[in-house]
């Protein structure tokens, strides 16, 4: 069974570039990758916060948050 990876972003240029790099780098034979655009799906901001996401773009991998560069704080997306 594959582990889950969630890539959270807000659609900004930094996030879009990071999405391409992250998806290309992840071993898709090991992970199911879900892309979540928090700018469009604001209902998932609380989920991201609970998982430890502080800013986007960020990757939640095996339950651990990894922040990539800095596009926007989650508080800016609310």
C-alpha positions in Angstrom: 0.0 0.0 0.0 1.3 3.5 -0.9 1.8 6.2 1.7 0.0 9.5 1.2 1.8 12.8 0.4 -0.2 16.1 0.3 1.2 19.1 -1.4 -0.5 22.3 -0.1 -0.3 25.5 -2.1 -2.1 28.8 -2.9 -1.6 29.0 -6.7 1.1 31.7 -6.6 4.1 31.5 -9.0 6.3 30.2 -6.2 3.8 27.5 -5.4 3.3 26.4 -9.0 7.0 26.1 -9.6 7.4 24.1 -6.3 4.5 21.8 -7.2 6.2 20.8 -10.5 9.6 20.2 -8.7 8.1 18.3 -5.8 5.8 16.1 -8.0 8.7 15.3 -10.3 11.0 14.4 -7.3 8.6 12.2 -5.3 8.8 8.4 -5.9 5.3 7.8 -7.2 5.7 4.1 -6.7 5.8 4.8 -3.0 3.4 7.7 -2.6 0.0 8.8 -3.7 0.3 12.5 -4.1 -2.7 14.8 -3.5 -2.5 18.4 -4.6 -4.5 20.9 -2.5 -5.0 24.5 -3.7 -5.9 26.2 -0.5 -6.7 29.4 -2.4 -9.6 27.5 -4.0 -10.4 25.0 -1.2 -10.3 27.2 1.9 -12.2 24.5 3.8 -9.0 22.5 4.0 -6.9 25.3 5.7 -7.8 23.9 9.2 -6.7 20.5 8.1 -3.3 21.9 6.9 -2.9 23.9 10.2 -3.7 20.8 12.3 -1.0 18.9 10.3 1.6 21.5 11.2 1.6 23.5 7.9 2.5 27.1 8.6 2.9 28.5 5.1 2.6 27.4 1.5 4.0 25.8 -0.6 4.4 22.8 1.8 4.5 19.1 1.5 3.0 16.8 4.1 5.0 13.5 3.8 4.3 10.6 6.1 2.6 13.0 8.5 5.6 15.4 8.7 5.3 18.9 7.2 8.1 20.2 5.0 7.9 23.9 4.1 9.3 24.9 0.7 10.4 28.4 0.1 7.7 30.9 1.2 4.7 31.9 -0.8 2.1 32.8 1.8 1.3 32.3 5.4 -1.9 30.2 6.1 -3.3 33.2 8.0 -3.1 35.2 4.7 -5.3 32.6 3.0 -8.2 32.8 5.5 
